[in-house]
Amino acid sequence: MTDRNALAQLQRLSHPFVFLLSIALALSVLVQAAFIALLFFFHASGAWHAAVSFSASGTNLSIFASPDQSPDVALDSLAMGQRAMLALLTALCATCAGFVLFHLRQLFALYSQGVVFSTDNIRHIKRSGIWLVLAAVVINLSGRVFFVVTGQHAHGTANAVMALIYGGMTYVIARVMELGREADEERKEFV
């Protein structure tokens, strides 16, 4: 396969990823904004009740018909200060995830334009790795704060270790790409 065909194929394959990552980013923002609003304004009303929990994805909200259906912390049992703290934890976790999605979307947007080995590509790869590492740290710390605020343990925050590993590996790969690009530029200047 020629370089031109390979680049055209990369461009074609990148378009769906740009689309999917755009949707994921938009949904992430909208869902988390709605979730934060529900934290502040939801009150049990007859048939509907809500409970909160915490997992590797951050703060979770469940709405159900009977208050005894959930082992999680009933939202109505939390004071406004506790709800505000959960909203802050939600915003922190969502921000980290949002930036990972944003930088991945930007990277695939560059690929879809035929830009493959530019400094912008490397920058977006590095930043997605950094935000993955930050997400792992924020989720782990937020799980501990969730316990202090609600008295309930977080579920599955050990999975955040995988984000830490992937983020670190992604950053190192981007750094290797950066060093290779610099070496290639020095070689071209020498010749």
Contacts in CASP RR format, 6 or more apart in sequence:
PFRMAT RR
TARGET T0000
AUTHOR 0000-0000-0000
METHOD contacts of the structure
MODEL  1
MTDRNALAQLQRLSHPFVFLLSIALALSVLVQAAFIALLFFFHASGAWHA
AVSFSASGTNLSIFASPDQSPDVALDSLAMGQRAMLALLTALCATCAGFV
LFHLRQLFALYSQGVVFSTDNIRHIKRSGIWLVLAAVVINLSGRVFFVVT
GQHAHGTANAVMALIYGGMTYVIARVMELGREADEERKEFV
1 9 0 8 1.000
7 114 0 8 1.000
7 116 0 8 1.000
10 111 0 8 1.000
10 114 0 8 1.000
10 116 0 8 1.000
11 111 0 8 1.000
11 112 0 8 1.000
11 113 0 8 1.000
11 114 0 8 1.000
14 108 0 8 1.000
14 109 0 8 1.000
14 111 0 8 1.000
14 112 0 8 1.000
15 112 0 8 1.000
17 104 0 8 1.000
17 108 0 8 1.000
17 111 0 8 1.000
17 112 0 8 1.000
18 105 0 8 1.000
18 108 0 8 1.000
18 109 0 8 1.000
18 112 0 8 1.000
21 101 0 8 1.000
21 104 0 8 1.000
21 105 0 8 1.000
21 108 0 8 1.000
22 105 0 8 1.000
24 101 0 8 1.000
25 98 0 8 1.000
25 101 0 8 1.000
25 102 0 8 1.000
25 105 0 8 1.000
28 94 0 8 1.000
28 97 0 8 1.000
28 98 0 8 1.000
28 101 0 8 1.000
29 94 0 8 1.000
29 98 0 8 1.000
32 90 0 8 1.000
32 91 0 8 1.000
32 94 0 8 1.000
35 59 0 8 1.000
35 61 0 8 1.000
35 90 0 8 1.000
36 87 0 8 1.000
36 90 0 8 1.000
36 91 0 8 1.000
38 50 0 8 1.000
38 61 0 8 1.000
39 52 0 8 1.000
39 61 0 8 1.000
39 75 0 8 1.000
39 83 0 8 1.000
39 86 0 8 1.000
39 87 0 8 1.000
39 90 0 8 1.000
40 80 0 8 1.000
40 83 0 8 1.000
40 84 0 8 1.000
40 87 0 8 1.000
42 50 0 8 1.000
42 63 0 8 1.000
42 75 0 8 1.000
43 76 0 8 1.000
44 50 0 8 1.000
44 67 0 8 1.000
44 74 0 8 1.000
44 75 0 8 1.000
44 76 0 8 1.000
47 65 0 8 1.000
48 63 0 8 1.000
48 64 0 8 1.000
48 65 0 8 1.000
49 63 0 8 1.000
49 64 0 8 1.000
49 65 0 8 1.000
49 66 0 8 1.000
49 67 0 8 1.000
49 69 0 8 1.000
49 70 0 8 1.000
49 74 0 8 1.000
49 75 0 8 1.000
49 76 0 8 1.000
50 61 0 8 1.000
50 62 0 8 1.000
50 63 0 8 1.000
50 64 0 8 1.000
50 74 0 8 1.000
50 75 0 8 1.000
50 76 0 8 1.000
51 61 0 8 1.000
51 62 0 8 1.000
51 64 0 8 1.000
51 70 0 8 1.000
51 72 0 8 1.000
51 73 0 8 1.000
51 74 0 8 1.000
51 75 0 8 1.000
52 59 0 8 1.000
52 60 0 8 1.000
52 61 0 8 1.000
52 62 0 8 1.000
52 72 0 8 1.000
52 73 0 8 1.000
52 75 0 8 1.000
52 78 0 8 1.000
52 86 0 8 1.000
52 150 0 8 1.000
53 59 0 8 1.000
53 60 0 8 1.000
53 62 0 8 1.000
53 72 0 8 1.000
53 73 0 8 1.000
53 152 0 8 1.000
53 154 0 8 1.000
53 155 0 8 1.000
54 60 0 8 1.000
54 89 0 8 1.000
54 142 0 8 1.000
54 143 0 8 1.000
54 146 0 8 1.000
54 152 0 8 1.000
54 154 0 8 1.000
54 155 0 8 1.000
54 157 0 8 1.000
55 154 0 8 1.000
55 155 0 8 1.000
55 156 0 8 1.000
55 157 0 8 1.000
56 139 0 8 1.000
56 155 0 8 1.000
56 156 0 8 1.000
56 157 0 8 1.000
56 158 0 8 1.000
56 159 0 8 1.000
56 160 0 8 1.000
57 93 0 8 1.000
57 139 0 8 1.000
58 89 0 8 1.000
58 90 0 8 1.000
58 93 0 8 1.000
58 139 0 8 1.000
58 142 0 8 1.000
58 143 0 8 1.000
59 86 0 8 1.000
59 89 0 8 1.000
59 90 0 8 1.000
59 93 0 8 1.000
59 142 0 8 1.000
59 146 0 8 1.000
60 72 0 8 1.000
61 75 0 8 1.000
62 70 0 8 1.000
62 72 0 8 1.000
64 70 0 8 1.000
67 74 0 8 1.000
72 152 0 8 1.000
73 150 0 8 1.000
73 151 0 8 1.000
73 152 0 8 1.000
75 83 0 8 1.000
78 86 0 8 1.000
78 149 0 8 1.000
78 150 0 8 1.000
82 149 0 8 1.000
82 150 0 8 1.000
85 145 0 8 1.000
85 149 0 8 1.000
86 146 0 8 1.000
86 149 0 8 1.000
86 150 0 8 1.000
89 142 0 8 1.000
89 143 0 8 1.000
89 145 0 8 1.000
89 146 0 8 1.000
92 138 0 8 1.000
92 142 0 8 1.000
93 135 0 8 1.000
93 138 0 8 1.000
93 139 0 8 1.000
93 142 0 8 1.000
96 131 0 8 1.000
96 134 0 8 1.000
96 135 0 8 1.000
96 138 0 8 1.000
96 139 0 8 1.000
97 135 0 8 1.000
98 131 0 8 1.000
99 127 0 8 1.000
99 128 0 8 1.000
99 131 0 8 1.000
100 128 0 8 1.000
100 129 0 8 1.000
100 131 0 8 1.000
100 132 0 8 1.000
100 135 0 8 1.000
103 124 0 8 1.000
103 125 0 8 1.000
103 127 0 8 1.000
103 128 0 8 1.000
103 129 0 8 1.000
103 131 0 8 1.000
104 124 0 8 1.000
104 128 0 8 1.000
106 120 0 8 1.000
106 124 0 8 1.000
107 121 0 8 1.000
107 124 0 8 1.000
107 125 0 8 1.000
107 128 0 8 1.000
110 116 0 8 1.000
110 118 0 8 1.000
110 120 0 8 1.000
110 121 0 8 1.000
110 124 0 8 1.000
111 121 0 8 1.000
115 121 0 8 1.000
117 177 0 8 1.000
117 181 0 8 1.000
119 178 0 8 1.000
119 181 0 8 1.000
121 177 0 8 1.000
122 174 0 8 1.000
122 177 0 8 1.000
122 178 0 8 1.000
122 181 0 8 1.000
125 170 0 8 1.000
125 173 0 8 1.000
125 174 0 8 1.000
125 177 0 8 1.000
126 170 0 8 1.000
126 171 0 8 1.000
126 174 0 8 1.000
126 175 0 8 1.000
126 178 0 8 1.000
128 167 0 8 1.000
128 170 0 8 1.000
129 166 0 8 1.000
129 167 0 8 1.000
129 168 0 8 1.000
129 170 0 8 1.000
129 171 0 8 1.000
129 174 0 8 1.000
130 167 0 8 1.000
130 171 0 8 1.000
132 163 0 8 1.000
132 164 0 8 1.000
132 166 0 8 1.000
132 167 0 8 1.000
132 168 0 8 1.000
132 170 0 8 1.000
133 163 0 8 1.000
133 164 0 8 1.000
133 167 0 8 1.000
133 168 0 8 1.000
133 171 0 8 1.000
135 160 0 8 1.000
135 163 0 8 1.000
136 160 0 8 1.000
136 161 0 8 1.000
136 162 0 8 1.000
136 163 0 8 1.000
136 164 0 8 1.000
136 167 0 8 1.000
137 160 0 8 1.000
137 164 0 8 1.000
139 157 0 8 1.000
139 160 0 8 1.000
139 163 0 8 1.000
140 157 0 8 1.000
140 160 0 8 1.000
142 154 0 8 1.000
143 154 0 8 1.000
143 157 0 8 1.000
144 154 0 8 1.000
146 152 0 8 1.000
146 154 0 8 1.000
147 153 0 8 1.000
147 154 0 8 1.000
END
